[in-house]
Structures are given as structure tokens and as C-alpha cells.
Amino acid sequence: MHIFTVGVSVLGLASVFPLHQGLFQSTVETYVSSESTIAKAGVLANIGPDGEKDQGAHAGVVVASPSTTDPNYVYSWTRDSSLVFKMLIDQYTTGIDTSLRGHIDAFVSAEATLQQISNPSGSVSTGGLGEPKFNIDLSAFTGPWGRPQRDGPALRATALVTYANWLIDNSNTTFVSSTLWPMIKLDLDYVSLNWNLSTFDLWEEIDSSSLFTSAVQHRSLREGISLASSLGQSSAISSYATQADNILCFMQSFWHSAGSSPYMTANTGGGRSGIDVNSVLTSIHIFDPDAGCDSNTFQPCSDKALANLLTYIESFRSVYGLNTGLANDTALATGRYPEDVYMGGNPWYLATFAVAEQLYDALQVWSSEYSLSVTSLSQPFFALFNSSITAGTYPSSSSTYSSLTAAVKTYADSYIALAANYTPSDGGLAEQYGKDDGKPLSAVDLTWSYASAITAFQARNGTNARFASWGAKGLSVPAICATEGGGNGQMVQVTFNVDAETVTGESIYLTGSANALAEWSTDDALSMSSTNYPKWSVTISLPSNSIVQYKYIRKNSGSVTWEADPNNQFTTPASGMLMLSDSWR
């Protein structure tokens, strides 16, 4: 069943590595070489309209998996699609694969359509951009689901910004201004307005705040600020810098420092430990080689990210039978989170590749900086390879640096060898592999699994060092965090007044983009007082210095009527009170 059966002996004990180093390296190199081609073909096979396994998808649509039953993944998730196309756009814009232009332009066209599709999360102006998945014919999926999922707009914006920057560098600013920028701005306006409203997490299970979502939202706004400057659009995105600072400040709250095993908690809710590959995926998807080992943005080589990685990995030691008896400095099978029960709770290929990718990213930075720093926080991680290691900075000329980086490289490669051992002979990557026997499980040919293999391999060979910085270098955390999508943590009183004549049985309600405005819900919209009819009023508390969008609605015997577009919008003051006076339209 396995491509590389030697992986079993190689992965047995750390002491085996010196004896079989040549065999070990040969195993990894052979797998990377063959699986790179297979994974790329696997990705393209799941993209419409010409993919061999696209299930009839529209042009530019990424099918999560061709699996139709147990589970049915023949849908297009905004998150998965954006991550996949970010990888493809990186390959195209750096010259790795110059044949991808048609796929990329089809993706742009498909996503432009999907942005405008009304769906259960709302319309384009009332929250619809947070809809997690669509049918592969570009129609809305209307069944019950964990919605909204607010990472999708940020990830799509990041992919499109990468393409836009390349087009600008290649004298095609017109297409960027007319087509890409309006799409990007829609997504980034959504991020700016909604970044700290609750969201379902990566696994569509917990509705709270998510580290991964916050981190990719932060990155997308920074990239949007830079692109807007290139296009002369800075005045149109005046709120982005403030909101990016607020998100960066909020991100620090995910750090869980208590106890002997610190980590970055994945979600603020859910009743679980919070140990989750969400945090590892965060580090690799916000990797900026120019930012060094910055801990504020959780860069891969930062002490927080390394401490988190160790806690995450070790959480699976006793959970999976595959990990029984393995040494501390040998790869462990890893999954989503240790409490997982989906499909029995198994390792995921993308989680295993993510560990390797974070370590390869760290090695890149240490090499470029000609040094490696060990802090009291990261010391337990480095102690896997040198039990007597102490805090300090070790220059690249030192034997300690050489031995540590060589050991980390071997450790990262052991995760690739582990994946190789549980990859079937045709190279196909499912969603999961069995926790006791390593057999592929769940959805077959998962597009995200293939993409995660490719990005891990690119990190291993240093290709991703060619991808552009997104501006993480030198960022400082504001002294005061906002508690909502804006502000400085303070609240202000806002009174909403609207002149609206009604018929018997009809009342006016208010809903909008903030928690206090029911997040565009019609069921939970705020009832307004008609004491001064035809003026309807309600007073609520909102975060200061925040951009807020809202609309009035009419309710009558269960029917709902929205006022006309566009959304009303204002910015709350720094302090005091605000009174708004509107007329129904």
C-alpha cells in the first residue's frame, strides 16, 4: 500500500537517523520529487471546467474533493479555493509555472460572480461575503451550515492582491483598477467592518473568535493598504490601518501562557483545550521572510510559534496508535485537535505537512539572519535536539547553530517521510489517514491536502522565499485593544432615529454590522420605539472610533421589508454621544 515502506524503519527511533541518514534523505527526496508532480495534477484535476475530477464545476471553481458520499465535498469553499489559488498565483507570478494564467483569470471571474450571489448569510452588502461555501455551478448553497465564516474574504483578497501586484509590475494597472480592486475592496471592507464579530472556525464547528481568521484578516488589510497606495486609492480605505492595528492587538489575546505547555489557543469558545492545527496554519499562512522571528505576528520561528508547535505536536502522542513508542525528536502523526471525533478523530495530511512547513520556514529565516535565538519560552522545543541547550543567540559560525539547524531539518523531513509512509501507491492524498493503521480515510483527492503538500515542498526547497513580503516587519502592537471592529476599547451611546410611516400591525426595526446591531439578523433586529411617531427611535452602545453599517427594516405578521440600498454608514465618535436622523427610503 505504501510508496516508501522504508519509512517505517526510518521513523522508528531518533537513534536510527545517524545510521540511515542517506537512506532517510533518499526517501524524502524521492517522495518530494514524485509527489510534487502528483499533487499539482491533483489540484488541477479538481478545478473546472477541464479538471479530470471537477464533477462538472464551472470555470475557475475549485471543488474541495470529488467525493460525493460519506462525505460529500462536491462544493466550493471560499477558504479552500483562495488558499489553493494563492499557491497557484505564487507559482505563476514567480515563474514556477507560467501556464496557469487561464486558470487564474477564470478564478477571478468565478469569484466576482460569487461575491454578488445572495445567500443564507445575506447579500453582498448585508453579510453575504461571509458565506462559507457554494455549489459548483456558482449558485448559493442554501442548506444548514456553520455560517458565517469570516476568513474567506481575507484569504481571497490576499490571493487577488498577489495577482494584482504582479499585473501592476507588468504594466497592466488598468485591469487591476477596473476588475481586481473593486473585488478586493469589497472583501477588505467586509474585513474592516466585521473582523471581531463571531465566526465559525476552520472546521465549521465553533462559533466564536478564531486565531486563524484574525491573523489572515490582519494580513489582508496590510496588503490592501499597500495596494491602495499603488493605485492612488488610499483615501478610500482610511479605516484599514486602524482596524489592522486593532486586529494585531486582539491577536495577542489568543496566547495561552499558563502552565508548562504554552500555546496559541485556536478559538475563544467551544469548550475544548484550544490546542489545534489552526495555530500552525496561522504561522505558515502569515509567514513573511522579512519579519524575522517576530512573535507579535506569530512568525514561524518566533519563540511563541515554536513553543506552540511543541505543545500541539505532543498533544497527539497518546491519542493515535501510530505514535506509540516514538521518540521525542521523531515525527508524530498530527490531526486537527486532540479532542477530534469527526470520522473517528484521525491524523490529517494537511496537518502533518503544516508542521514540516513551519519548521522549513523557520530554517529559512535563521539562515538569512545568520543566527538562531533560544529564549526561555522556546528552550523546551530546542531541547528536543540538545537537552543542555540554554537561552541565547547562536551565530551561524557556531557549532551549536550548525547542530541545531541540522537536527531541525531532519525533524522537519521526518514529517515528510511520515506522510510518504501513509501515502498510497498512486500518490493520492485523502483528507485523513487512520490513527492506528495509516490507511487513507474520508474524502479522497482533497484539494487542500494536495496544496498543503506543495507549499510544504516549496518551503523545503526555499522557493517561498521568493514570494513577496506582506508588511509584517516592524509592526508594533497598540497599547489599547479595541473590543469590536474598531475603536479603542471604549463605548459610546448612539441614538438612531428614522422617519417612517407605517400601516396597522407594522413596526420598524434596526439591524447592522455590529454585535449590538444583531449582525444583520432580521430575527434578532432591534425593535424601535414609536413614542414620537412617525419618528422611530432606539439607543444602543457601540465601540468608539468604529465604522458601522446599518439598515432599517419593516416587519408585519412575519414578513420583512428592507429599506433600499445602499447600506447606511457612519463612524462612531471617540467619546460622548451621537444622534442619527434618517428617513425611510
Secondary structure per residue as TSV (DSSP state, phi and psi in degrees):
chain	resnum	aa	ss	phi	psi
A	1	M	-	360.0	-31.3
A	2	H	B	-93.6	147.2
A	3	I	S	-68.3	-47.7
A	4	F	-	-119.7	87.0
A	5	T	T	-67.0	-20.1
A	6	V	H	-64.8	-17.6
A	7	G	H	-57.4	-30.5
A	8	V	H	-64.0	-47.1
A	9	S	H	-70.9	-37.1
A	10	V	H	-65.7	-35.2
A	11	L	T	-87.1	4.1
A	12	G	S	-65.1	-60.2
A	13	L	-	-141.1	152.1
A	14	A	G	-60.2	-33.7
A	15	S	G	-67.2	-15.5
A	16	V	G	-75.1	-26.7
A	17	F	T	-54.1	-48.5
A	18	P	T	-61.4	-32.7
A	19	L	T	-76.5	-27.5
A	20	H	T	-124.2	28.6
A	21	Q	H	-58.3	-43.1
A	22	G	H	-63.7	-44.2
A	23	L	H	-64.5	-42.3
A	24	F	H	-59.2	-50.3
A	25	Q	H	-63.0	-38.4
A	26	S	H	-63.0	-40.6
A	27	T	H	-59.8	-48.5
A	28	V	H	-66.0	-46.8
A	29	E	H	-61.9	-42.0
A	30	T	H	-63.7	-43.6
A	31	Y	H	-65.1	-46.4
A	32	V	H	-59.0	-43.0
A	33	S	H	-63.4	-47.4
A	34	S	H	-76.5	-42.5
A	35	E	H	-71.5	-26.5
A	36	S	H	-57.6	-45.8
A	37	T	H	-67.9	-43.5
A	38	I	H	-64.7	-44.0
A	39	A	H	-63.8	-42.1
A	40	K	H	-62.3	-43.5
A	41	A	H	-64.4	-35.8
A	42	G	H	-64.4	-40.2
A	43	V	H	-62.2	-52.0
A	44	L	H	-66.4	-28.5
A	45	A	H	-66.1	-21.9
A	46	N	T	-101.3	15.5
A	47	I	B	-115.0	128.0
A	48	G	T	-76.2	158.2
A	49	P	T	-100.7	-0.6
A	50	D	T	-113.6	6.9
A	51	G	-	-68.0	141.0
A	52	E	T	-63.0	-23.5
A	53	K	T	-126.3	28.5
A	54	D	-	-81.2	-2.7
A	55	Q	T	58.7	28.1
A	56	G	T	82.5	22.1
A	57	A	-	-64.8	149.2
A	58	H	-	-63.4	155.1
A	59	A	T	-53.9	132.4
A	60	G	T	83.0	-1.0
A	61	V	-	-91.3	130.6
A	62	V	B	-93.9	121.6
A	63	V	-	-87.4	128.4
A	64	A	S	-59.8	-39.1
A	65	S	-	-166.4	148.6
A	66	P	S	-76.3	2.3
A	67	S	-	-66.0	125.0
A	68	T	-	-103.9	-17.3
A	69	T	S	-139.8	144.9
A	70	D	S	45.5	57.7
A	71	P	S	-101.8	165.2
A	72	N	-	-92.7	108.5
A	73	Y	-	-113.2	21.2
A	74	V	-	-82.2	66.2
A	75	Y	S	-140.1	169.9
A	76	S	E	-118.1	111.2
A	77	W	E	-87.4	134.7
A	78	T	H	-59.3	-42.5
A	79	R	H	-60.4	-55.5
A	80	D	H	-59.5	-45.1
A	81	S	H	-60.9	-42.3
A	82	S	H	-69.3	-40.4
A	83	L	H	-64.1	-41.6
A	84	V	H	-63.8	-45.9
A	85	F	H	-75.9	-24.0
A	86	K	H	-61.0	-42.4
A	87	M	H	-62.6	-45.2
A	88	L	H	-67.6	-40.2
A	89	I	H	-65.0	-40.4
A	90	D	H	-58.8	-43.2
A	91	Q	H	-65.6	-40.2
A	92	Y	H	-69.0	-47.1
A	93	T	H	-73.9	-17.2
A	94	T	T	-102.7	6.5
A	95	G	T	82.1	7.7
A	96	I	S	-67.6	-39.9
A	97	D	-	-144.3	101.8
A	98	T	T	-86.1	6.9
A	99	S	T	-93.1	3.4
A	100	L	-	-92.5	-0.7
A	101	R	H	-56.3	-43.5
A	102	G	H	-62.3	-41.6
A	103	H	H	-61.7	-42.1
A	104	I	H	-66.5	-44.4
A	105	D	H	-65.7	-34.6
A	106	A	H	-67.0	-38.0
A	107	F	H	-61.4	-45.4
A	108	V	H	-57.1	-47.1
A	109	S	H	-63.6	-43.5
A	110	A	H	-64.4	-43.2
A	111	E	H	-69.3	-33.4
A	112	A	H	-61.3	-38.5
A	113	T	H	-68.1	-46.9
A	114	L	H	-63.2	-33.3
A	115	Q	H	-58.3	-32.0
A	116	Q	T	-94.6	-2.5
A	117	I	-	-79.2	119.2
A	118	S	-	-67.0	143.1
A	119	N	B	-151.8	179.0
A	120	P	T	-60.2	-18.9
A	121	S	T	-83.8	-13.1
A	122	G	B	132.6	-170.9
A	123	S	-	-91.6	-179.5
A	124	V	T	-59.9	-26.7
A	125	S	T	-101.3	-3.4
A	126	T	T	-127.7	30.5
A	127	G	T	108.5	-1.9
A	128	G	G	-62.7	-21.9
A	129	L	G	-67.1	-16.7
A	130	G	G	-87.9	6.1
A	131	E	-	-67.7	129.0
A	132	P	-	-76.8	-36.2
A	133	K	E	-146.3	159.0
A	134	F	E	-135.6	161.8
A	135	N	-	-69.3	156.0
A	136	I	T	-77.7	-1.6
A	137	D	T	-98.1	14.5
A	138	L	S	74.2	20.4
A	139	S	-	-100.4	162.0
A	140	A	B	-72.9	140.4
A	141	F	-	-87.3	121.9
A	142	T	-	-109.9	4.2
A	143	G	S	-75.7	170.0
A	144	P	-	-64.1	143.2
A	145	W	-	-163.7	168.7
A	146	G	-	-80.2	95.6
A	147	R	-	-134.9	150.9
A	148	P	-	-82.4	167.3
A	149	Q	-	-126.6	109.4
A	150	R	T	-92.5	7.4
A	151	D	H	-82.7	-24.7
A	152	G	H	-56.4	-52.0
A	153	P	H	-58.4	-38.4
A	154	A	H	-66.5	-44.5
A	155	L	H	-67.4	-38.4
A	156	R	H	-65.0	-42.1
A	157	A	H	-60.5	-42.8
A	158	T	H	-61.4	-43.0
A	159	A	H	-62.7	-45.2
A	160	L	H	-69.9	-35.0
A	161	V	H	-62.6	-41.0
A	162	T	H	-58.8	-44.8
A	163	Y	H	-66.5	-42.6
A	164	A	H	-60.9	-43.5
A	165	N	H	-62.6	-38.5
A	166	W	H	-66.6	-41.9
A	167	L	H	-63.0	-40.9
A	168	I	H	-62.0	-44.0
A	169	D	H	-64.2	-20.4
A	170	N	T	-112.2	31.2
A	171	S	T	62.2	39.4
A	172	N	-	-127.9	50.9
A	173	T	H	-65.7	-28.9
A	174	T	H	-59.3	-47.4
A	175	F	H	-65.0	-37.3
A	176	V	I	-62.8	-47.5
A	177	S	I	-67.3	-39.2
A	178	S	I	-85.6	-29.5
A	179	T	I	-117.4	-54.1
A	180	L	I	-75.3	-44.5
A	181	W	H	-60.3	-43.9
A	182	P	H	-59.2	-37.6
A	183	M	H	-67.0	-46.3
A	184	I	H	-62.4	-42.9
A	185	K	H	-66.3	-36.8
A	186	L	H	-56.8	-48.3
A	187	D	H	-66.2	-42.2
A	188	L	H	-74.8	-31.6
A	189	D	H	-62.4	-40.3
A	190	Y	H	-61.6	-45.0
A	191	V	H	-60.4	-48.0
A	192	S	H	-60.4	-37.0
A	193	L	H	-83.5	-26.9
A	194	N	H	-122.4	10.0
A	195	W	T	-60.3	-31.5
A	196	N	T	-112.2	22.8
A	197	L	S	-82.3	155.1
A	198	S	-	-61.7	152.8
A	199	T	E	-148.3	148.2
A	200	F	E	-73.7	147.1
A	201	D	-	-81.0	-175.2
A	202	L	T	-52.7	-35.8
A	203	W	T	-96.5	6.8
A	204	E	S	61.8	33.1
A	205	E	-	-119.1	-34.0
A	206	I	-	-117.7	129.5
A	207	D	E	-102.5	100.6
A	208	S	E	-161.1	-144.4
A	209	S	-	-103.0	144.1
A	210	S	B	-123.4	131.9
A	211	L	H	-58.6	-49.2
A	212	F	H	-58.2	-46.9
A	213	T	H	-60.6	-47.1
A	214	S	H	-61.2	-42.3
A	215	A	H	-66.4	-43.9
A	216	V	H	-73.7	-27.9
A	217	Q	H	-65.2	-43.9
A	218	H	H	-58.8	-49.1
A	219	R	H	-58.7	-45.9
A	220	S	H	-61.7	-38.9
A	221	L	H	-66.7	-40.9
A	222	R	H	-60.9	-43.0
A	223	E	H	-66.6	-37.9
A	224	G	H	-64.5	-37.7
A	225	I	H	-61.1	-44.5
A	226	S	H	-65.6	-44.6
A	227	L	H	-64.4	-42.7
A	228	A	H	-58.6	-38.4
A	229	S	H	-63.4	-40.9
A	230	S	H	-64.3	-30.9
A	231	L	H	-95.9	0.9
A	232	G	T	71.5	30.3
A	233	Q	-	-112.6	17.4
A	234	S	G	-57.9	-34.6
A	235	S	G	-66.8	-21.4
A	236	A	G	-83.3	-8.5
A	237	I	G	-129.2	39.8
A	238	S	T	-61.5	-23.2
A	239	S	T	-86.0	-13.8
A	240	Y	H	-62.4	-42.8
A	241	A	H	-63.9	-42.9
A	242	T	H	-62.5	-45.3
A	243	Q	H	-68.5	-35.2
A	244	A	H	-62.8	-42.9
A	245	D	H	-61.2	-42.4
A	246	N	H	-62.8	-41.2
A	247	I	H	-65.9	-44.1
A	248	L	H	-58.6	-40.8
A	249	C	H	-64.6	-44.6
A	250	F	H	-63.1	-35.9
A	251	M	H	-57.3	-30.8
A	252	Q	G	-64.5	-22.2
A	253	S	G	-73.0	-11.4
A	254	F	G	-81.3	-11.1
A	255	W	E	-74.1	124.8
A	256	H	E	-110.1	99.4
A	257	S	-	-94.9	-9.9
A	258	A	-	-70.2	147.2
A	259	G	S	84.9	-177.5
A	260	S	S	-87.5	-7.0
A	261	S	S	-127.6	77.4
A	262	P	-	-68.0	155.2
A	263	Y	E	-161.9	167.8
A	264	M	E	-93.5	113.0
A	265	T	-	-69.1	138.4
A	266	A	S	-75.5	-38.9
A	267	N	B	-138.5	155.0
A	268	T	S	-86.5	-6.9
A	269	G	-	-134.7	-175.8
A	270	G	S	110.4	-15.2
A	271	G	S	71.8	16.5
A	272	R	S	-108.1	179.5
A	273	S	-	-64.5	-29.9
A	274	G	-	91.8	-7.0
A	275	I	-	-73.3	123.6
A	276	D	-	-163.9	145.1
A	277	V	H	-64.0	-14.5
A	278	N	H	-43.6	-43.5
A	279	S	H	-71.7	-35.9
A	280	V	H	-70.1	-42.6
A	281	L	H	-61.6	-34.3
A	282	T	H	-58.2	-51.5
A	283	S	H	-60.9	-40.3
A	284	I	H	-78.9	-26.8
A	285	H	H	-90.5	-4.8
A	286	I	T	-116.1	16.5
A	287	F	-	-60.8	128.7
A	288	D	-	-133.1	105.8
A	289	P	G	-55.1	-28.3
A	290	D	G	-76.1	-14.5
A	291	A	G	-86.9	-3.0
A	292	G	T	62.8	-138.8
A	293	C	T	-104.5	42.7
A	294	D	-	-62.2	127.7
A	295	S	T	-88.4	-20.0
A	296	N	T	-65.3	-34.9
A	297	T	T	-101.2	9.0
A	298	F	T	58.1	44.4
A	299	Q	-	-60.0	150.9
A	300	P	T	-53.2	-35.4
A	301	C	T	-95.9	6.1
A	302	S	S	-68.6	155.3
A	303	D	H	-62.5	-35.4
A	304	K	H	-66.1	-43.4
A	305	A	H	-66.6	-36.6
A	306	L	H	-72.6	-40.4
A	307	A	H	-63.0	-42.2
A	308	N	H	-61.5	-43.2
A	309	L	H	-59.7	-43.3
A	310	L	H	-62.6	-45.8
A	311	T	H	-61.9	-42.9
A	312	Y	H	-60.9	-50.6
A	313	I	H	-60.0	-48.9
A	314	E	H	-66.0	-20.9
A	315	S	T	-66.1	-16.5
A	316	F	T	-100.8	-1.5
A	317	R	T	-57.9	-42.9
A	318	S	T	-99.7	2.7
A	319	V	T	-89.7	-37.8
A	320	Y	-	-108.6	134.8
A	321	G	G	-60.8	-30.1
A	322	L	G	-58.6	-24.5
A	323	N	G	-91.9	-0.3
A	324	T	T	-61.2	126.5
A	325	G	T	78.9	4.7
A	326	L	-	-79.9	146.5
A	327	A	-	-73.3	164.1
A	328	N	T	-63.8	-32.7
A	329	D	T	-102.2	29.1
A	330	T	S	-120.0	146.2
A	331	A	-	-56.5	137.2
A	332	L	-	-109.6	144.2
A	333	A	-	-63.5	133.8
A	334	T	-	-128.3	150.8
A	335	G	B	-130.2	-154.3
A	336	R	S	-72.1	-56.7
A	337	Y	-	-158.1	153.1
A	338	P	T	-64.8	-22.9
A	339	E	T	-87.8	3.9
A	340	D	-	-59.3	137.0
A	341	V	-	-125.3	-1.9
A	342	Y	G	-62.6	126.7
A	343	M	G	56.5	26.4
A	344	G	G	94.3	-5.9
A	345	G	S	74.1	90.5
A	346	N	-	-131.0	166.9
A	347	P	B	-64.0	149.6
A	348	W	B	-114.5	140.3
A	349	Y	H	-59.0	-43.7
A	350	L	H	-66.2	-29.1
A	351	A	H	-71.5	-39.5
A	352	T	H	-66.5	-43.8
A	353	F	H	-65.5	-33.4
A	354	A	H	-63.1	-39.8
A	355	V	H	-59.7	-47.9
A	356	A	H	-60.1	-43.3
A	357	E	H	-63.2	-41.8
A	358	Q	H	-60.2	-42.4
A	359	L	H	-67.8	-39.6
A	360	Y	H	-64.2	-39.8
A	361	D	H	-60.5	-43.6
A	362	A	H	-61.3	-43.5
A	363	L	H	-60.4	-37.9
A	364	Q	H	-59.6	-45.9
A	365	V	H	-68.4	-45.1
A	366	W	H	-57.9	-38.6
A	367	S	H	-66.5	-43.0
A	368	S	H	-70.5	-26.4
A	369	E	H	-96.0	-3.0
A	370	Y	T	56.7	29.8
A	371	S	E	-165.9	166.4
A	372	L	E	-140.6	130.7
A	373	S	E	-110.1	135.4
A	374	V	E	-112.9	125.7
A	375	T	-	-111.5	173.1
A	376	S	T	-61.4	-26.9
A	377	L	T	-75.8	-40.2
A	378	S	T	-91.0	-7.1
A	379	Q	H	-56.0	-42.8
A	380	P	H	-59.6	-32.5
A	381	F	H	-66.1	-50.6
A	382	F	H	-67.5	-24.0
A	383	A	T	-67.5	-15.7
A	384	L	T	-58.3	-29.8
A	385	F	T	-110.7	-19.0
A	386	N	-	-150.4	99.0
A	387	S	T	-64.2	-18.5
A	388	S	T	-101.7	9.0
A	389	I	-	-62.9	140.4
A	390	T	-	-121.7	162.4
A	391	A	S	-61.6	142.5
A	392	G	E	157.6	174.0
A	393	T	E	-107.2	127.7
A	394	Y	E	-114.3	114.3
A	395	P	E	-69.5	158.9
A	396	S	T	-64.8	-17.1
A	397	S	T	-80.1	-7.8
A	398	S	S	-88.2	153.0
A	399	S	H	-68.4	-30.8
A	400	T	H	-64.0	-44.0
A	401	Y	H	-59.4	-47.4
A	402	S	H	-61.9	-43.9
A	403	S	H	-71.3	-38.9
A	404	L	H	-67.2	-47.4
A	405	T	H	-66.3	-35.6
A	406	A	H	-64.8	-40.5
A	407	A	H	-68.1	-40.5
A	408	V	H	-64.5	-39.4
A	409	K	H	-62.1	-44.7
A	410	T	H	-63.7	-39.7
A	411	Y	H	-63.8	-45.4
A	412	A	H	-60.9	-43.9
A	413	D	H	-62.9	-29.3
A	414	S	H	-65.4	-25.7
A	415	Y	H	-73.7	-34.6
A	416	I	H	-67.2	-41.8
A	417	A	H	-64.0	-36.6
A	418	L	H	-63.8	-46.4
A	419	A	H	-61.2	-40.2
A	420	A	H	-59.8	-41.3
A	421	N	H	-64.2	-28.1
A	422	Y	T	-111.1	19.5
A	423	T	S	-95.4	128.0
A	424	P	B	-66.1	169.2
A	425	S	T	-62.9	-24.0
A	426	D	T	-87.2	-0.6
A	427	G	-	80.7	1.5
A	428	G	-	-67.3	139.4
A	429	L	-	-114.8	113.8
A	430	A	-	-81.2	-169.2
A	431	E	S	-77.0	-43.0
A	432	Q	E	-133.7	167.0
A	433	Y	E	-133.6	147.2
A	434	G	-	-58.7	136.0
A	435	K	T	-69.7	-17.1
A	436	D	T	-113.5	-29.7
A	437	D	T	-121.2	-8.5
A	438	G	-	76.5	7.6
A	439	K	-	-75.5	140.2
A	440	P	E	-57.3	139.2
A	441	L	E	-136.2	163.9
A	442	S	S	65.9	-150.0
A	443	A	S	-61.3	133.0
A	444	V	S	-82.8	157.4
A	445	D	S	47.2	50.7
A	446	L	-	-70.1	122.9
A	447	T	H	-59.7	-40.8
A	448	W	H	-65.9	-35.0
A	449	S	H	-61.1	-46.7
A	450	Y	H	-62.1	-45.0
A	451	A	H	-63.1	-37.6
A	452	S	H	-67.6	-34.1
A	453	A	H	-64.0	-44.3
A	454	I	H	-62.8	-46.2
A	455	T	H	-68.4	-32.2
A	456	A	H	-66.5	-42.5
A	457	F	H	-65.1	-38.8
A	458	Q	H	-64.5	-39.3
A	459	A	H	-65.0	-37.1
A	460	R	H	-63.7	-40.7
A	461	N	H	-92.7	4.6
A	462	G	T	81.3	6.0
A	463	T	G	-60.5	-36.7
A	464	N	G	-70.6	-8.9
A	465	A	G	-67.6	-17.3
A	466	R	G	-82.4	-14.5
A	467	F	S	-76.8	146.1
A	468	A	-	-66.9	146.9
A	469	S	-	-66.0	149.4
A	470	W	-	-109.0	5.4
A	471	G	S	101.7	21.4
A	472	A	-	-77.8	-18.4
A	473	K	T	-65.4	130.9
A	474	G	T	76.2	10.7
A	475	L	-	-73.1	140.8
A	476	S	-	-117.0	148.7
A	477	V	-	-83.7	127.5
A	478	P	-	-58.5	152.1
A	479	A	S	-70.4	-27.7
A	480	I	S	-124.5	129.6
A	481	C	-	-90.6	144.6
A	482	A	-	-80.1	147.3
A	483	T	S	-94.4	-11.0
A	484	E	S	-132.3	-166.3
A	485	G	S	-74.4	56.6
A	486	G	B	148.8	178.4
A	487	G	S	86.1	-171.8
A	488	N	S	-122.7	21.9
A	489	G	S	93.5	-9.5
A	490	Q	-	-93.5	159.2
A	491	M	E	-116.6	150.3
A	492	V	E	-130.2	154.4
A	493	Q	E	-89.0	129.2
A	494	V	E	-125.9	126.4
A	495	T	E	-104.8	126.7
A	496	F	E	-102.8	125.7
A	497	N	E	-124.1	136.3
A	498	V	E	-141.0	132.9
A	499	D	E	-83.9	118.2
A	500	A	-	-153.8	119.4
A	501	E	-	-83.9	141.4
A	502	T	-	-129.5	166.3
A	503	V	-	-101.5	169.2
A	504	T	T	-56.9	130.5
A	505	G	T	88.7	-4.0
A	506	E	-	-102.7	140.2
A	507	S	E	-134.5	160.8
A	508	I	E	-105.6	136.4
A	509	Y	E	-128.1	165.2
A	510	L	E	-127.8	135.5
A	511	T	E	-145.6	161.3
A	512	G	E	-175.0	-158.6
A	513	S	S	-85.5	-13.1
A	514	A	S	-98.1	161.9
A	515	N	G	-54.6	-45.4
A	516	A	G	-67.1	-13.4
A	517	L	G	-106.7	17.3
A	518	A	G	71.7	13.1
A	519	E	G	51.2	47.4
A	520	W	G	70.3	12.3
A	521	S	-	-75.0	135.4
A	522	T	S	-84.5	-32.0
A	523	D	T	-65.7	-38.5
A	524	D	T	-102.7	11.8
A	525	A	-	-56.5	152.9
A	526	L	E	-81.2	127.5
A	527	S	E	-72.5	133.7
A	528	M	-	-103.7	146.6
A	529	S	E	-80.8	138.3
A	530	S	E	-105.8	22.0
A	531	T	E	-53.1	-38.7
A	532	N	E	-108.0	39.0
A	533	Y	T	-47.0	137.7
A	534	P	T	-85.6	13.3
A	535	K	E	-86.9	128.5
A	536	W	E	-109.2	138.2
A	537	S	E	-140.0	152.7
A	538	V	E	-158.1	142.4
A	539	T	E	-118.0	131.7
A	540	I	E	-137.8	168.7
A	541	S	E	-99.9	134.0
A	542	L	E	-133.0	155.9
A	543	P	E	-63.1	142.2
A	544	S	T	-70.0	158.8
A	545	N	T	51.8	39.9
A	546	S	B	-118.4	141.3
A	547	I	E	-83.3	128.4
A	548	V	E	-129.5	136.0
A	549	Q	E	-113.4	148.3
A	550	Y	E	-157.7	163.6
A	551	K	E	-147.0	155.3
A	552	Y	E	-96.6	147.4
A	553	I	E	-132.4	154.5
A	554	R	E	-104.7	136.4
A	555	K	E	-122.9	135.4
A	556	N	E	-152.6	106.6
A	557	S	T	55.2	41.9
A	558	G	T	92.5	-16.7
A	559	S	E	-86.2	147.6
A	560	V	E	-125.3	132.8
A	561	T	E	-125.0	122.6
A	562	W	E	-85.8	149.4
A	563	E	-	-72.6	166.0
A	564	A	-	-69.9	156.1
A	565	D	S	-67.2	161.0
A	566	P	S	-84.2	177.0
A	567	N	-	-62.1	146.2
A	568	N	E	-73.6	146.0
A	569	Q	E	-145.1	142.9
A	570	F	E	-154.8	168.2
A	571	T	E	-115.0	127.6
A	572	T	-	-69.1	150.9
A	573	P	-	-74.1	167.6
A	574	A	S	-68.5	-28.4
A	575	S	S	-161.1	174.2
A	576	G	S	84.7	-143.4
A	577	M	E	-132.9	162.2
A	578	L	E	-142.0	137.0
A	579	M	E	-120.0	127.5
A	580	L	E	-109.1	138.3
A	581	S	E	-126.3	118.0
A	582	D	E	-127.7	166.8
A	583	S	E	-123.7	139.6
A	584	W	-	-58.5	138.2
A	585	R	-	-137.0	360.0
